[in-house]
Amino acid sequence: MEIFNNGQESYEEIVSSGPAWWTEYKEMDAVYRYEGWLLDLAIHLIEQTVKNQYPSQADEKAIAEYERILRVDTDVGASLEERRRTIAACYSGTGHLSKSVIQSLVKTYTGKGCEITWDGTAFQILIQDGGTDIAVVYDRLATIISKRMPVHINYNMVAEASIHLNENVGIYCVGIPNIIIH
């Protein structure tokens, strides 16, 4: 995202606004270079400030601040992109936690769809085709949903993923508290 459309260096832009022969003097050229550097730095900082408003584009310092504000435990081993997805999932939606909000959380964090049913005592959340790294994603997603879910409502999460075993396709489900292999 470029706000100022600053394709060229600011030095060139500053030089073009004054007499061309001023750059022949080392002192004036140094002033132009310093002003160009300051302008480039200001543009970079302003653009990063705007990007930090969105978790998907925020830098590491802003993500750490989001984690502090949203009371999300910082995962030291997680990449910046994984931390951004966690913040985006926590950040999306406020107020009541409905079926569509849960589906949005799952979609935001995993990029996958989910089915939600009510069996009379608890919600059943089935994440479809979770992929091979589902254990890490599943743990983080369970933490996010448990923070948003009211304590008086029970829920179970099951992640379904396809894996290849010696040219055969198997389905495994990761659920609380066990792993089910079909």
N, C-alpha and C positions, 0 to 999 in steps of 0.2 A: 504494500500500500504506500503510494507516494502522495503526500498531501500538497507539497509545493512544486511537484513536477520538476525537480532540480536535476535534470539530466547532465548538465555540465557543471564543472566546478564553479563555485561562487567567485573565485579569483578572476576567471575569464569574464564573468558578467560585470564585475566591478571595474576591470580594466576597460571594458567596452563603453562604460558610462563616462569616462574621463578622457582627456587628451592622450593620444597614443604615445606621444613622446615622453610622457612622465615616467613610463616604465624604463626609460634609458637611465634614469637616476636610481642608483641602488637603494637609497633611502626611501624613495616613493614606491619602488617595486616591493620593498620589504613591508611597507605599510599596507599596500594592496594585498600581499600574500597573507599578512596577519588578519586583515579584515575578512578576507575570503575564508580563511580557516575558522575564524569566529562564527561567521555566518553559516558555514557548513556544519559546525558543531551545534549551533542553535537549532538548525533545521533538523538534524538527527535527533536531538533531545526532544523536540516538540513532536516529531513523528512517532518516537518511541512512547511518549506519554499518551498519545492517542491510541497506539496499538495496545498499551497496557490496560485499556478499558475493556478489552475483550480477552478472555482467558485463552482462546485459541491462538492469539498472537503475542501474548504477554511474555516478557523476558523472565529470567530466573528470579530476579529480585521481586518482581511483581507477583509471581506465582507463590513465592514464600509468604508474601503479605496476604494474598488470598487464602492460603492455607491457615494462617494465623487467625484471620477474621472469621473464616468458616469452621474453625476448629477441626481441621483435617490433619491427621498425623502425617508428617513428612516421611515418605519412603526414601531412604538414602540411596537405595539401589535402583530406584526408578529413573527412567530418562525424563527429560524435560517434557517431551510429548506425552508420556504417560501421566505426568503430574498435571499437565494442561487438561487432559481428558477427565481426570478426577475432579478438578475444579469446575470444569464445564458441567459435569453431571451433578455436582452439588449445587452449583449456581443456578441451574435451570429449574424453573418452577418455584413458586412459593405458595403458601397456604395449604389447602387440603391436598392430600395425596390420593388421587383418583387413579383409575385404571389407565387412562391416557397419560397421566403424569409419570406413572411407573414405566409404561412403554417408552415414553420419551427419555427417561433416565437410562434405560437399558440401551436404547438406540444411540443416545449421545455417547455413552461410555464404550459400548462394544461394537457399535455399527450394525448390530444384528437385531432382528425382530424378536418378539416374545409373545406368548399366550398367557393370559391371566384368567384363572377360574376361581370360583368360590365354592368350597365343598361344605359350607355350613358352619365350619369351625375355624378355617384358615384359608388364606389366599394361597394358590398354587401358581408360582411364576416359572414358566418353562421357557428357557432361553434356547432358541433354535440354532443349530449348527454353530456352536461356540468356537470351534477350531481347536488346534492343538495346544495353544497357550491359555486355555480356558481356566486352569487352576489359579493362575495369578489374577486374571481379570475377574474371575468369580469371587475371589476373596475380597478384592477392593470394592466390587459392586455390592456385595453383601453388607459391607461396612457402610457404604453410602446409603443404601436402602434402610438399614437398621436405624440410622440416625434420623431419617425422615419419617419412618413408619411409627404411628402411635403405638405406645407400649401395650395397649389393651387388645391389639389386633395381632393374631398369629399369622405367620406366613412361612412357606417353604419355597426354596429356590432349587430348581433343577436345570442343569445345563446339558443340552444334548449336542453331541458333536460326532462327525463322521471321521473315522481313521482308517488307514489302509494297513492290513495285516496280511502279508504274503499273498498279495493279489486278491484278497477278500476284503470286503468293506464291513466294518463292524460299527456298531453304535454304542457309545458309552454315555452314561448320564452321571453327572456329579451332583450330589444333593446333600442336604444337611441330614444326618451327619455321615452318610456313607456313599460309596461309589457303586453304581449298579451297572453291570455289563450285560448287554443283550446279545 
